[in-house]
Amino acid sequence: MIVPQLSDFLAPADIEVRMEGFGYEQGTAVVWLQDTWAGPGNPATFRRGVELRSYLDGEHVNRTRIEGATDLDDPQVQKAAAALQRDLIATHGQRYLEPGRAEIERFGDPQHLIAKNDDLRAHFYRRVKEGHHTPKDLALVAEVEAKEAELKDLRRQYAIALWRYLAHLYQHGMSPTGIARWTEQTVAAVKRRIDNVSTAGAAAITGVEAKTWAAYVARGQAPAADDHVGREPVWHLSTVLANLESRPGAPGRPPKP
């Protein structure tokens, strides 16, 4: 799977907001359609409204109609536009997550190569441990171990992509409820991730290895932990993002002392 950098995700600056439009545009845009409406059976009834539609490479993502709004400066329109932009950003980010989820699902459990039944699998390993095995049994064990290593790496890559996706949605104002919907997690789990970013999570977001992030913290090149869960240091997500934004040069590179 392709593990995205934070800069790969769509940002509000990448989204075109314009008045009036027909059909869809190639690329990414929030398209505004100004409309008029006449009440049923009463041609004297006249009302203006703005219909917001968001598109991603020609694919319709979301829409909302605001009656009575006449221009882009209307606060109600701006609030609705911001919500559509966040949905567009989230939809774009799914393109990085969906292949990883599908690949992990297709991979399945390598242990099922031995047996899907837990008791049968336990009997197989007990027989191998006691030396009552064939060369074919040993080859199967080696295959399972290789598959498990491959699956572990795949899950690690997906976890990095998920951390970056979650951080990006949070950075652009999406609520924990919205993030939970897009990341397929519970709201409580999302709140825990926001309040308690682990060393591995902070490293994933900033694009470095966990040991490198820990070294930055020890040298004062990254912020000290906001809290601890047991012995594990944790940071608030806003702390990690603020540190990332304050760094000169490429993401993941610490500032010079």
N, C-alpha and C positions, 0 to 999 in steps of 0.2 A: 504494500500500500504506500501511497505518497503521504508523507508526514508534512503538513503545511507549516510554514513559518507564520508568525503573526501578520507579517506584511502581505501574505498571500490572500488573507481574508478580505472580503469586500468591506469598504469603509464608507461612511456618509459622503465623503468628498468624491467618491467614485460614482455616486448616484446623481443622475440628472433630474432636476425638478423644473418642470416647465408648464406654462399655461396652454391649454388646448392641445389636443392631439387626436389622431385617428389611427385605429389599428394598433400596431406596436412597432417599436424601433428595435433594430438589432443593437445588442449591447445591453446596458442596464439603465433603467429609468423609472422614476415615478411619474406617470403620465396623468395630467389633470385634464378632465373633460368638463368644460363649462356647458351647462344645460339650462333649458327653460322648460317649464311645466305648466300645463293648463288643466284646471280641475275638470272632472268628468261632467260633461253637459253644460259647462259654463265657460265659454271662450274668454270672458272678461277676467277670469282667474289667471294670475301670472305669478310665477315664483321662480327665482333663480337659485341654482345650487351648483355645487362642485362635486364631481365624482372622482375619487382618487383610485387609480389602478396601478399596481406595481407589476413590472415585468422583469424577467431574468432571461436574457437571450431569447426573447420571443415567447417565453412561457409565462402564463398568467400566474401570479402568486397570491394576490389578495386585492380586495377592493372595499371601499366604504363610500357612502353618499352623505354629504353634508348639505342639508337644506338651508337656504337662507344665506349661505356664505357666498361671497361674490369675488373674492380675490385672495392671493397668496398671503397677504398680510393679516388676514383674520386669525386670531389666536386659536380658534377651534380648528381651523384648517391646518395650522402649523403643528398642533398637537397630534392630529390624525396623520399628518405627513411623517412626523417623527416615528410614530408607531409602525407605519408601513415600511419606512426605511429599515427599522430593526428587523421586521419580518423578512425583508429582502436580504439583509445581511445574514440572517440565520439560515435562510433557504440556500444561499450560495455556499455557506460553510458545510452544509450537509453533503455536498459533493465530495468532500474529503473524508467524511465519516462513514457514509453509506458503504463504499467498497470495503472498508476495513471490517465493518460489522458483518457484511455478507461473507467475507473470506473466513472470518473466525467461525461463523455458523456452519459454513461448508466443511470446514476442517473437522469439526466434531471432536469427540473425545478419543485420543490415540489409544487409550486403554481398551477401547471397544474392539481393537484389532485382536486382542487376546480373547476377550469374552465380554458380552454386555452384562451378564449376570455377575454380581459382586462375589457370590460364593464360589462360582466356577473360577473367577479370576484369582481369588485368594488361594484356592487349591492349586492353581497353576504355579503361582509364585512360591508356594510352600514346597512343591515338588522340585522346582528349579533350585531353591535354596538347599534342599537336602541332597542335591546331586543326581536326582532321578530325572534327567532331561536328555533331550536329543539335540544334535547340532541345529535342527530346524527350530527347536524351542529357543535356543540362544540367539539365533538370527532374528527371531520374532521380538525378543526382548530388546535387542539392539535397534531394530526398526522403530519400536515404540518409543524408546528413549530419544532417538533422533527426531521423531515427530513431535514429542513433547517439548524439546528444545526449540524447534521451529515455531510451535504454537506460542510458547512463552515469549519469543521475540516479537511475534505478531501482536500479541496482547500488549507488550511494552510499547510498541509503536502506536497502537491505537490509544493507549492511555496518554501518551504525549500529545497526540492530536486532540484528544478530548479536553485535556487541560488547556490547551491553547484556544480551542473553540469556546470553552466556557469563559475564559479570561476575556476574550474578544467581545463576547456578548455583554458581559458585565461592564467592560470598559465603555461601551456605547449605550449604557443606560437601560438594559433589559432587566426586568425584575426577576427575583429568584423563581417566581411561578412560571414566567416565560422561559427562563433558562431550563427549568425542569422539564417543560414540555418538549423543548427542542433537543435536549440531551438524553431524554428517556430515563430520567432519574426522579426520585421523589423530591419534593420541595425541601424537606428536612436534610436530605443528602446534599443538595446544592448549597444550602445555607452553611452546612458544615465545611464544605469545600471553600466557600468564600471566606469564612471566619478562621479556618485552620488549614492553611496551605502548608503541606509538609515540605521537607527538603527536596524530595523527589519532584513534587509539584512545582515548587519555585524554580528548580533547575529546568523542568520541561518548558515552563512558560518563557524563561529567559534564553533557552536554547543552549544550555551547557549540561555537562554531566553533574550528577548529585555531589560527587566529591569536589568538583570545581566550585559549585555554589557554596559548599561548606567552607572551602578555603577562602573564598571572597569574604564571607561573613567573619571568619577568624582574623583576616587582615584589615577589616573595616572597609572593604570595598563594596560590601553589600550590607543592608541594614541588619541590626541585631533582631533576634526573634521577638515578636510581639507577645508571645505567650509560650507555654509548654503544655503538652498533653502527655502526662507522665514525664518521661525523660526526653520525649521528642520535641524539638523546637518547632514552632509553627508561626506563620506570618499571616496577616490579613491580606487578602488578594489585592486590595488597594495599595498596600505597602510594596508588594512585588512589582505591580504595574508602575508605580511612581518611580521606583528605582530603575526600571527598564527605560522609562521615558527620559530620565535624567542623564543617561549614559551617552557619551559622544560616540560616534562611529556606529558600527554594526551592532544589532541586538546581540546580547550575550557577552559583549566585550566590556570588562570593568574599566572604570575611570582610572587615570593614573593617580597615584598617591600624591 
